[in-house]
Amino acid sequence: MVASNPLFSGRMSLRKKFMATVINDIWPEVFFFTLVATMVYLVTSMTHVHLVFNNALLGVLGTVLGLVISFRTSSAYERYQDGRKMWTNVGFQCRNLAQLIWIHVPNERPAKDGQPALNTLEGIIEKKSMINLIQAYAVSVKHYLRGESGAYYQDLYPLISFLPRYSSHGGQTEADMLPLWHASEDGSLHSAPSRIHTGSEPGTLVGGGGRPQPGSRKSSWFSTTGSKSKNHDYVDPEKVLPTIQVHRPLKPARNPPGADIFDYIPFLRVFKIVGKGIKRVFGGRRGNGDEEAGGARRSLMGRKRKPELGDSNVPTEIILFLSGYSAHLVRTASIQPAAAAAVINGINALSDTLSNLERIGNTPLPFAYQAHLRMSLWIYLFFLPFQIESTMSYLTIPGTAFAAFLFLGFLEIGQEIENPFNYDLNDLDLDQFCLTIQRELNEITAHQVSPNPTSYIFSHWNQPFAPADRRSADELVKTGLDGYRHTSVGGAGAGGAGGAGGAGGGDSQPGLMSVQRTLLRAWRDVDEHTRQ
């Protein structure tokens, strides 16, 4: 996502700056209509043929088209904003759910209802594993929205590799494989299922150092974004993931389609399609994987093609395991009813957010509306120079070019941000959203589980009654409620020794009344010093 002006930020290459605009998509059409305007001017000025039409409908049609294109862009931006709001909900719910699990689920649990007892270490391991699964949910949503099916990705597989692969009532054959893994196995580089669970056999290690996998491109934050950010020019997010063994190479965490000459000059793709057709006729190869690698990013007319949503719904499978964990906590009475209800509501909110993201991703503007709007705009721009040549003369050429640039640009912007979940520079930065969630979840688990508030409240670092009384909490405790005295002189409030402010010369009796007067004075001091 281009959050700042890339043309002047100096953090993007010229190619990236060019790709961040819509010029790359509309320049062939602008060039075509400019040629039409040039032809109209030259024929009219150099011959006896006057290519001039009545311009009575010019203003009316231009106004109508402008309004329709404005509605098209506004509706697309609304979808863009909805996508951002939904990802805000994903981050919010992930944080809340992780906090509930980390704080409200006890570490030590006695044996109950046939379930074994858990000691402190086992309880922490269980909760941290489920929080990692929450992180995996956000990552799986990112891949799902980008049309990247399956679970074998460098930033996803290490987080869910511990999930069961086979039905507990069956064997370990492909027929017994659970839906999550069965849908992820695409047949490529597939080996015997027995190697999946083996930790001693030689195989591919992923995570923990970001070692590249055979047959897959190395994915790092710097190499995939192409921007030399001062905070991320050396970061490899996969380094901090678990180091596990996998039976097949993993796909990169980010796999944006590569740009080639056909992206800069889209109409040349016609020759590529003709060449492939000739190869098929004469028995040539039917393809070399270029279409999968990004060669089919554009249609025959040069329009960008958005990938469809993935066909294996990994986020739903992860929600199923999280729901099973919440049911286990309720069944074993390991969590209070209010906290259990909050956990269940958080999981349901994640499922609801996924449904909303699917709605945005797979409900484009109806094709008939898009096609009719674009054809109407082409007809308008084609006949525009015929209507303005008599009044603008040679200015017909730049005038038509500017009108084409203006109308086609807004139309293309609406089409580009309509589905904001892909790799275009103007799409939402889903990778950064997932990394933010990862940092926040690890920040939650870095804190002590259910800390005793007395361990940090009653210390010499805490001055609860400041600015009216700057004595520390431990000094106040030593004084006691019966010995506490409010002072109107302000010895403690002025920053002097706390004992002088609380013990001598006060105009109130020791006790709760003095505490209340101290808090009232604190409010007055704050109100006085914070108003302009």
N, C-alpha and C positions, 0 to 999 in steps of 0.2 A: 504494500500500500504506500503510495506516495503521499506522505502527510505534509511535507513542506514543498516549496517551489524547487523542483529539481534543476531548473535552468540556471539558478543562481546559487544553489547550495554548494556546488563544487564537489559533491560527494558521489556523483554518478558520472560514468563515462558518457561520451557524446552519443554512442549507440543507445545506451540506456535512456538518456534524455530524449532522444528521438522516439524510442519505443514507448515512452511514457505519454506521449501525445497521440492524437488520433490522425496525425498527418500521414503516418505510415499506412493507414487503412483507407483514406479518402483521396490521396493524391492522384491515383489513376482516373477516378471519376472527375475530379476537378480539372485534370489535364484534358480529358475528353471534352468537357463542356467549354473549356477555354478554346480548344481547337474549333469547335462549332462556332463560337463567337468570332474567332479570327476569320473563318470562312465566310460568315455573313458579312462582316465588314469589308473584306477584300472584294467579294463579288459585287456588293452594292456600290463601293467607291470606284472600282476599276472597270465595271461593265455597265451596260444599260439595264441590267436586271436589278430591280429593287426588291430585295428580300425583306419586306416590311409588312408586319401585321398590325391590325388595330390593337392598341394597348388598353382598351376599355376594361377588360377583365384582369389586367395585370395587378392592380392594387387589391382587388377583392380576393383573387386567388392567393396572392402572397400573404395576405392577412390570415386567411383560413389555414394555409399550410403552416404558417408560423405558430398559430394557436395549437394545431394538432401536434406539431413537433415538440412544442413546449409541454403539452400533456404527456407525450411519449417520454420525454426526458424526466419529467417530474415523477411519473409512475416508476421508472427505473430507479431513480434516486431513492424513492420511498422503499423499494425492495432492498437497496443497498443499506439504508439505515436500519431496516428490519433485521437484516443479517448481522449488522454490528450489535444491535440490541440483544439478539439471541445469543451471540457469543459472550456478551456481558453477563447474561443469565447463566451461561455455562460456567464461567469463572466464578460467579457468585455462589452458585449451588455447589460447585466442587469445593470451594473453601468452607462453606458452612457444613457440608457433609463430613469433610475431613476433621473439622473441629469437634463435631459431635462424636465421631468415632474415637478420636484421640483423647478427649477429655471425659466423656460420659461412660465409655465402656471401661470397666475395671480391668486391671492387669491380672490380678489373682482371682481365679474362679474355682469354686469347689466342684467336685463331681456331682452331676445332677442329671436325672432322666437318661441314664446310660451313657452320658457324655463324660469323657475323662476330665480330670481336674487340670487346670492350667496354672503353672507358676508364673512369676513376674516376667521372666524372659520370654516364655512362650506367649504370654498375652501381648507383650509389646511387638513380637514378631508377627502375630496374627493381625494386629491393628495396622502396623506399617505396611503389610502386604495388601490389605484392603485399600489403604490410601494410595498405594502404587496402582491399584486397579482403577481408582478414580482418575488418576493421571492418565492411565491408558485409555480411559473412556474419551477424554478430550482429544487425544492423539488419533484415536480411531474415527472420531467424528470428522476430523480434518481430512483424513484419507478418504473417508466415505463420500464427503461432499466433492472431492476432487475426482471422483470416478476411479479411485485406486482401490481395487477389490482385494480382499484377503487380509491376512494378519502378518505376513512375512515382510516386515519393514524394519529397518535398523532402529527406529525410534519407538516401535510398537511391540515387536515380538519379545524383547527382553523383559517387558513389563507384564506380559500375560503368558509367558512360556510355562509357568507352574500350573496353569489351569488344566483340568482333566481333559484328555483327548479321546477317551473311549468310554462307552457306556459301562457303568459299574456292574451290570448284569450280563455283560457279553465278553467276548474275547478281545483280542487286540488286532483285528483285521480291519480292512477298509470298510467293511459292512457295519462294523461296530463303532466307527468314528463319529464323534459328536458333530452337530451341524457347524459349529464355529470353525473347526479344523477341516472338516470335509469340504466346506465351501472355499477354504483357502488353498487347498491342494489343487493346482491347475495342471498337474501332470509333468511340469518342467522340473528337471533335476530332482525327481522324486526317487527316494530310495526306500529300503525296507522300513516299515514303521517301527521295528524294534530298535532302530538306532536313535529314535527320538528321545527315549528315556535314558539312554546310556550316557553316563558321565565319564567313562574311562576310555571309550573308543576315540581314536583320532578323528577330528572333525573340524568344523568351522567355528571359531570363537567370535562372538559379537558382543558389543558393549565394552565397557571398561578399557578405554584406550582407543576406541574407534578404529580398529584394524579393518582394512578394506576386505571385502569378500570376493572370492573368485567369481568372475563373470558379472560383477556389479560395480557401478561407479562409486567411488568414494564420495561420501556426502559430508560436508562440513559447512558451517554457517558462512564462512568466508567464500568458499568456492561456489556455493549455490546462490548467494545473493549478488555477488559481484560488486558490492559496495564496501569501501574501506572505512567502515564505521570505527571510530576510535574506541568504542566499547565492544565491538564484535568482530574485529578483523582477525582475531586469532582463536575464536571460540569454536569448539567442536562439541555440540551438545550431546552426542552419543558417547562421549568419554565418561560421563557420569552415570550411565545406565549399567545395569548388572552385566557381568561377563558370563555368558552362558554358551552352551554348545548347541548347534543347530545342524540339522541334517541337510540343509540346502542353503545356497547363498541368499542373502536378504536383499531386497530392493532398497534403494536410497531413501532417506527420510524425505528428501525433496527431489523431485524428478521433473522439472519444468521442461516443456518441449523446446528443443533447440531452434534457433533462428537460422534461416538460410536465405539464399538469393530470392527464393520464391515468396518470402515474407516481405521483402522490400519491394519487389516487383511482382505483385500477385498474378497479373495476367500471363506471365511466363509459365504458370502452372499448366496452361493449356497444352504447351509443347510436351511437358512431362507426362500428362495423361495420354496424349497421342502416342508418345514413345512406349509407354507401358502397353497400350493396346496393340501396337505392332509386335511387341515381344510375345504377347499372348497368341497372336495369330500365327506367328512363326515358331511356336513351341518354346518360347523363352520361359524364364522363371516367372512365377506368378507374384513374386514380391520378395523383398529382402528385409522385411521388418521396418522399413522406413515409415510406413503408415502408423505403426505402433509407437515409434520413437518421436513422432511429432510431425511427420510429413503431411498428415491429414488435418492440420490445424485450420486450414482454410478450404472453403468450397471452391467450385470452379470459377465463380465470380470474384473470388478473393475475400469473401466474408469469413470472419473468424467462426470456427466451430467450437462450441462449448462441450466438454465431455459430460456424459450423463453420469448419474449417481452410480456408485458401486453396486454390484449385484449380490454381494455377501454382506449382510447387515451386522458387522462386528459390534458396533455400539449397542445394539439390542441384546446381543449375547452377554456383553459385559454387564449391562443393567440387570440381566437375569441372575448373574452370580451375586451382584450387590443385593438384590432383593432376597436371594436365598440366605445371604449372611444376616440381613436384618431379621428375617424370619427365625433364624437360629438364635439370635440374641433374645428375641421375644419369647421363644419357646423355652429357653433355659433361664429366663428371668435375669439375664445378665445386664439389663439396662432398665432404667426407670421408665414407666409408661409414657411420660411426657417427652422424654428424650427419644424413645422408640418411635413415637408418632412423628417427631421432627425428622428423624432419619428416613422414615418411610415417605414422608412428604417431599424430602429432598430428592430421593430417588425418582419419585413420580414426576417431579419438576424437570429432572434431567431427561426423562422420557418424553415429556411434553415439549421441551425445547428441541429435541431431536425431530419431532414431528413438524414443528414450525420451520426448522431449517430445511427439511425435506420439501416442505411446501414451497419455500423460496427457490430451492434448487431445481425442482422438476416441474414448475408451473410457469413457463415462459409466456410472454405476450402472444396471443393467438397469431398463427402464421398469416392468416388472411389479412389481419390488421397491418402487420408489418409489411407484407408484400404490396398491399394496396397503397400504403403510405409511401413506400419507396418508389413505386411506379409513378404515382402522382407527382412526386418531387422530381423524378427524372424528366417527365413530360414538361413540367413547369420550367425547369432549367434549360431544357433543350430549346423551347420556343421563346425563352426570355430574350436572347439577343435579337430575334426577329422583331420584337416589340419595342426595344429601346434604341435600336441603331439610328433611327431617324432623329432622335434628340441628343444622343450621346456621342455619335460618330465613333472615332477611334477609342474613346473611353468605354465603348461596349465591351472590349476585350477584358481589361482589368475589372470592370464592374461585374461581368458575368463570373469571372474567376472568384471574386470576393463573395458573391452571392452563393455560389456553389460551395465554397469553403465554409461559409457560415451555416447554411442549412444542413449540408451533409455532415459537418462536424458535430452539430448537436444531435443529429440522428444516430451517428456512430457512437457517441458518448452514451446515449441511452441504451444501445445494444450491448456495449462493453460492460457497463456496471449492472446490467439486469441480473446476471448471475455472478455475485462477487466472491466466489469461493475458489477461484482457480489461480493460475500463476501470472496473470497479467499484472503489470506494474500498478495499475489502478485498482486491483482487487484488494480485498481485505487480507491483512498479513496474518494468516492463520497460524503460521509457524511461530511468530512472536507471541500470539495469544497462548499457544500451548506451552511455550517456554516460560511465560509469566505464571501460568498455573503450576508448572513444575516447581518453580522457585517458591511460590507461596505455600504449596503443600509441604515442601521440605522445611520451610520456615516454621510451619505449624508443628511438625514432628521434632524439630530441634529443641522445643521447649519441654520442660519437665512435665511428666504426666501427673495431672491433678496435684499441683504444688500446694503446700500448706501456706495460706496467705500470711500467717504470722512470721514466716521465715524472712519476709522482705518488707513487711509493713512497719514493724516495731524496730527500726534501725536508725542509726544516727544520720543516714542520708535523707530521711523523710521528714519534711517540715509541713505537716498537714494543715496547720492553722496560719501559714504565711499568707499575706504579709503582716497581719495584725500581731502575730506571735511567731517568732522565728526559732523557737526551741524545737529540737528534734523530737521524734516520736518516743524514743527511749527515755529522754529527759522528762517528757510529759508523763509517761507511765510511772517513772520514779516519783514524781510529785504527787500523783494520785488525784482523783476527783475532789476529795475533801480539801486538799491543799492547793488546788488550782485557783488562782486569783487573776481576774481581768484587770488590766491597767489602762487608764485613759491618758497617761503621760506618753506612752509609746516607746518605752525602753526596748522591749522585744521587737516591736514593729519597726523601729529605726535601725535594726540590725545589730544592736548591742547584745550583751550576754543575755541569754534567755531567762536565766534565773532572776536578773534584776527586773525584767519586765513583768514577770509573773508573781513575784513575791512581795515587792515593796511598794508602798505608796498608792495602792489601788483604791478606787472609790466604790468597789463592790465587794460583797462577801464571797469567800471561796465556795466553789461548788458548781453545779450545773448552770446556774444563772451566769456565772463568769464565763463559762465556755460559750454559751449562746451570745453573750455580748462580744466576745472575741470574734466569733463568726460574723456578727453583724458589722463590726468594725472592718473586718476583711472585705466585706462586700462594698463598704463605703470607699475604702482605699482603692479597690479595683475599679469601681465606677468612676472615681475621680481621675485616675491616671490613664484610663483607656478611652476617655471621651476626647474628641478633638476640640 
